[in-house]
Amino acid sequence: MNYSLVVFPAALLMAGCAGSPAGAPPAQENAHRPSLFLALPSTCNTPDGMTLDASGNIILSCPNFNEPQYPGVLMRIDPQNRLSDYFATPPHPDTRRACPMGLEFGPDGHLYYADNQYFHDQNYKSRLVRVVHENGKPVRAEVVVEGFKLANAVRWQGDAVFVSDTFFDLPDRPGQSGVYRFSRDELRGGPLRLRPAPADPHLIATFTTVPNHRNDLAGSDGLAFDLKGRLFTGNFGDGVLSRLTFDAAGKLTANEIISRALTCTDGMVCDRKSGSLYITDSENNAIHVLSPDGVLTKLWENEDTDGADGLLDQPCEPLVRGGELIIANFDMPFPGLKNKAYDPHHTLSVIRLR
């Protein structure tokens, strides 16, 4: 798969945003210089999604695309930053691979993760999987939705779960991707089987990655709800940032592009204390911040690195824990990224926010 990127002219911002596209790090770089949060073993060679459980543990997904001899797993990092096994994700019956990526706990206390099978089979094999918890411990996995192309991010809001699908691979609609919504009640029975996009009624929003010099059509990637309940997503391929707005009944009322200033967006998270959104930029080894009033700025950027000292090494997913911004480094290079090679250092970085 080609996760390529496009470079836009600087400062193409909308909806009152102002920001700094890829370039030199900001003047305050020393204050936000990443440091090493945790070095991971080879069994966690491709860290990706992160979420917090009720006890303050980080649950980390590792699809392990870089060294597929290791199975995809979920790991736990406790409040003292000690790493341990959490759950062995079951392989797909056809591909024999488990590929957990975005994940979040639902209001039912169970953990939901996107099982991205696109790297192994592009024929609608990706799934949404529920890890059933009893007495706070994971006990088994259940497939609740099947039929995605590249299931990526997972976010809950109220009694609904939202999942991004980064590729539709439609010959007549190149570059199209989307976000699906499923109610909690719909997930109580056997697994739902999606109709191929765009026919399925659970598809609430679509996005089109524009043609670019790298011919990358990767679309909707990370997801994050802000404090007003608006859902943000961005295209990996062209960096376009979009915002979805809902009415009181949860019906979509607007799908707006709010920024064209970036060249890549990957994972994103809302800091529930400040209301700011933190957005990883895998192309440029960077982190960007969208303030609650719509100002887009760059928090940090560094050149190519092996990540051993904690600098960003193809950052893919951010997580806020207290006053820390923790970043997973995917380190799986695609053409055109600053990250040129996979290396033996598998890391999470951290930036102090307050």
N, C-alpha and C positions, 0 to 999 in steps of 0.2 A: 504494500500500500504506500501511496505517496502523500505524506502529510506536508505538502509544500506551502510556501508563503508568498504573499504579495506585498510590495512596498507601496504605500499610498503617498501622495504629496502631503507635506506636513500641515497640521492645523485644520483638517477638515472636520470640524466639530459641529454638533447640532444640539438643540434643546438647552442652550445656555451653558454648555460645557466648555472649558478651556483647559488645555493640557500640553504635555510635552511628549512628542513621539520619540521613537527610538533614537538614541544619540548618546552624548556624554552623560554620565550619572549626575544627579543634582548636586548642588553645593553642599547640602547637608549629608552627603554620602556616609561620612564616618559615623554619624549618629545611627544610621540604619544599615551599617555593614553587617551582612549575615555572618553568623558563626556556626560551628558544627553543633547540631542538636543531638544527633545520634548516628553512629556508624552501624550499618546493617550487615548481616552475614550474606553469603552467596545465595542462601535459601530465600533471601528477600532482595533479589537483584534488580527488580523493577518496581520500586514503591510508587503507589498512585493515590488512591482515595483515602481520606481520613475523616473520622467523625468521633464525637465524644459520647461515652455512655453515661448513665446516671451517676456513676461513682467517680467521674472525672478521668477515666481511662481513655486513651486514644485507641481506637480500633483502626488499623492500617490494612489496606488491601495491597496485595503484591501479586499481579498477574504473571510476573516472571517471564515476560516475553524475551528478555535479553539472553537468558540461559534456560531454555524450555525443558532441560532435563530436570529442573526443579518444578514441582507442581505449584499452581496458584494457591495462595493461602491468605487467611486473615490473621493478623498479629495483634497483640495487645501491648501498649506502652503505659505503664502505671504512672501515677503522679510523681514518682521518684525517677521516672524515665528508664525503668527497667523493662526490657523486651521479653515477651514470652509468646508461646503459641496460643492462639485463640480458637480458631476453627479451621478444619481442613475442608475447603470448598469442594463439592463433588464435581467430577468431570462431566462434560456433555457426553451423552451416549454415542454420538456420531464422531466427534472430533477427539474424544478422550482427553480433552483439556478443560481445565477450570481457569477462568480469566476474570477474577473479580476486579472491578474498577470503582466507580462512584458508589457511595453507600451512606445510609442514614437510618437511624432508628425511627420507627413509626410510633403513633400514639398508642398502639397495642403492646408496646414494649419489645417487639421483634425487630430484627435488623434486616433491612432490604438492600440488596446490592445488584448492580448491573454486571451481568456476565457477558463480557464482550468477546464474541467468537469470531469477529470479522477477520482477524489476522490468520485464522485457521480455516474458515469456511465463510464465504460471503453470501451464502444462500439462506439468509433469514434464520440463522442459528442462534443469534444473541437472545438473552433472556433477562427477566427480572426475577431474582430469587429471594425468598424469605428464609432467614435463619431463625427458626423458632427458639425462643428462650423460655426456660422454666426455672423459677427461683433465681432469675438473673443470669443464668448460664445457658450458652448455646447447646442445643441438644440434637437438632436435625435441620436439614434444608428442604425447602419445598419450592418448586417452580410455580410462580404465580402468573407470569405473562411470558409468552414466547412469540417469536416472529419478528424481532428487531433485526436491523442490519448491523449497526454498531452502537449498541446500548452503552451509554457513557456516564452521565451524571444522574444522581438520584436526590430529589429534595421532597420533603413532606411539608405541606401547609394545611393545617386543620385536618380534615379527614380525607385528604387526597394526596396522592403521590405523583410527582412529575418526573419524567425520564426523557433525557435528550437522546436523539438518534443522529449521529454525526454524518451518516451517508444514507441517501435513498437509492443512489445509483440508477436514476431514471434516464434512459437515453434521450427522451424528449424534454426533460427538465434538468439539465446538468447543473450540478452544484446545489441541489435542493436537500435540505435537512429539516429537522423539526423537533417539537416537544410534544410528548403525550401526557395525558392526565388520566388517572384511574382513581375511582373512589375506593375507600376502604371496604365498603360492602361488596364491591365487585371482586375483591381478592379473597373472599371467604371460601369460595368453592374451588373447583378444579382449575387448572391453568387456563387463562384466556389465550386465544390464538389470534394474533393481529392479522388483519387483511393487509396486503402490501400497500405501502404508502402510494398516493395520498388518500386511499379509499376508507381507511379505518376511522370510525367516529371518535375514537379517543385522541386522535391527532388534533391538537387545538391551535397550533401555530407552525408555520413553515418559514424558512429562511433560505435565501439564495446567495451562495458565495460567488462573487463575480470572477470572470476569467482573469487570469494573471500570468505573469511571465514564467511562473513555475508550474502552471497547469495543475494547481492544487485546488480541489473542490471540497476539502474538509469543512464541515459546517458547524452547527450548534454543538458546543462542547460543554463547558461548565455551566452550572445553574446556581443562582443565589436569590433568596427573597430578602428585600430590604425591610426596614422597620414599618413601612406603610403597606406591606403585603404585595408589593410589585415584584415580579419575577424578571431577573436579568439573565441574559445569556449572550454568548459571543461566538463568532465563527473562528475556528482555528486557522483556516486558510487565508482569510483576508482581514481579520482583526475587527470586523464590524461588530459593534456592541448594540444590542437591542434590549428593549424593555416591554414586558407584557403587563397590562393593567386589567384588573378584574372588578366586577361589581360585587355588591354585598352577598349575592347568591353564588359567587364563584364563577360567573360567566365572563369569558374574555371580552373586554370592551376595546382594547387597543393593542396593537403590535407595532412598536415604533423603533426606528433606528435612532439612537441618541448620540452615536459617535462613529466617525470613520478615521480617527486619529491614529489608531494602533495598527500594527501589521500582523498581530497574532494575539488571540486570547485563548487561554486554556481553562484551568479551574478558577473558581471564584468563591468567596465567602463573605458574609456580612458580619462585621464586628458589632455585636448586639449592644455594646456599651456606647460606642461613638456613632454608630449608624453608617460608617464608611464601608465600602466594598473593596476588597483586595482581590486583584486580578493577576494571575500568573501569565507571563509572556514567554512561551517556550522558545520562540525564535531568537529572542534577544537576551536570554538569561536575565530577565527583568521582572519586577513587580510594580504594578500600577495601582493607584488608589482613586476611587470615585467617591467624592465627599457627598454627604446627604443633600447639599445644594447643587450638585451636578458638576463640580469642578474635578477634572481628570488630571492627575499629576503622576509623575514617576517617583517611586520610593527608592528603588535601587536597580542598577544594571551592572553586570560585569562581563568581561570577555570570556573566551573559552577557558575551561578549567576542568580538572578531574574531580573537583568537589571535596577533596580530602580535608581542606581547611574550612569547609562550610560555605564557601561561595556557591552561587547558584549554578547548577549543572543540568540544564534543561528542566526548569521548574514546571511542575504540572498541577499541583494541588496545594492551596493554602488552608490553614486552619488557625483560628484564634482560640488560644487557651489562656485565660486571664489576661496578662499584659504581654503575651508572647504571640508572635506570628510565626507559625511553624510551616515549613514548605517541604513538600516531597519532590525529590529530583529524579525524574523519569529516566534520564540518561540513555535514551534510545534514539540516536540521531537519525533525522530525515534530511534529505537534500536541502541546502540553504540555511540551515540553522547554524548558530554560532557553535553549538556542540557538534564537534566533528567525529568523535569516536566514543564508543562505549569503553568504559575503563573498570578496573576492579574495585573502585570505591563506590559503595551504595549508601547514599546518605539522605538524612533529613537536615535541613538548615533551620535556623531560628533568627528572627529579628525582634529586638525589644521594642515594643510600642509605647510602653508607659511604666 
